[in-house]
Amino acid sequence: MCLAIPGKIIARFEESGLPMAEIDFAGARNRACLSYTPEAEVGDYVLVHAGFALQTLNEDEARASLIELSRLSSLMAADAESESGS
């Protein structure tokens, strides 16, 4: 399963003629290409998969996505613990 993760753009720049951004993913920073979301600006939230920002999100959408991803992570951890205890 592949997931796109929401993050906040903290810097924009060009690299090899492509629009790029440094993105904050809940404290972890990484870069992503903005070719699919050229309208995205510093301060915007974007949904990123495989190094590409796929769409912009408003802050409420980004926070809701992060909450659901956290819940999914907790469920997966609990499932792994129950399997290892069997």
Buried (B, 14 or more C-beta within 10 A) or exposed (E): EEEBBBBBBEEBEEEEEEBBBBBBBEEEEEBBBBEBBEEBEEEBBBBBEEEBBBBBBEEEBBEEBBEEBEEEEEEEEEEEEEEEEE
